[in-house]
Amino acid sequence: MIRLGDGLYICHLNGHLLKIVYKGNNECEIYLENEYQGRAPFDYVKNKLNLMEKRWNTSKIIHYHYKELQTTYDQSV
């Protein structure tokens, strides 16, 4: 999790961008891919995201690029 400023935190987890906005009084708003998801206690969210980042090594995840299926025929039959 990266702290940017003005209570804004960014987390990149499993290919998704999570944005946490700290509102004060231990409350935060959660955005997933810039879509509002809800409010939650900040300390709980921060602890859970830190545990997930440590547990899941997302640096090696590669997005699969689909390829067109190509068929080959065996001519020796």
WOURWO-V510182 format. One record per residue. N is the residue number from 1. RES is the residue in one small letter. PHI is phi in whole degrees, 0 to 359 (999 if undefined). Layout:
N & RES & PHI
N & RES & PHI
//
This chain:
1 & m & 999
2 & i & 247
3 & r & 267
4 & l & 265
5 & g & 148
6 & d & 55
7 & g & 76
8 & l & 255
9 & y & 236
10 & i & 239
11 & c & 222
12 & h & 252
13 & l & 226
14 & n & 54
15 & g & 82
16 & h & 249
17 & l & 259
18 & l & 255
19 & k & 242
20 & i & 247
21 & v & 246
22 & y & 282
23 & k & 258
24 & g & 99
25 & n & 56
26 & n & 59
27 & e & 239
28 & c & 217
29 & e & 253
30 & i & 248
31 & y & 238
32 & l & 247
33 & e & 53
34 & n & 63
35 & e & 247
36 & y & 297
37 & q & 251
38 & g & 148
39 & r & 246
40 & a & 202
41 & p & 294
42 & f & 296
43 & d & 296
44 & y & 294
45 & v & 297
46 & k & 296
47 & n & 296
48 & k & 295
49 & l & 293
50 & n & 296
51 & l & 295
52 & m & 296
53 & e & 296
54 & k & 287
55 & r & 284
56 & w & 258
57 & n & 274
58 & t & 271
59 & s & 288
60 & k & 260
61 & i & 285
62 & i & 243
63 & h & 286
64 & y & 284
65 & h & 261
66 & y & 291
67 & k & 241
68 & e & 290
69 & l & 289
70 & q & 241
71 & t & 256
72 & t & 232
73 & y & 255
74 & d & 277
75 & q & 275
76 & s & 278
77 & v & 281
//
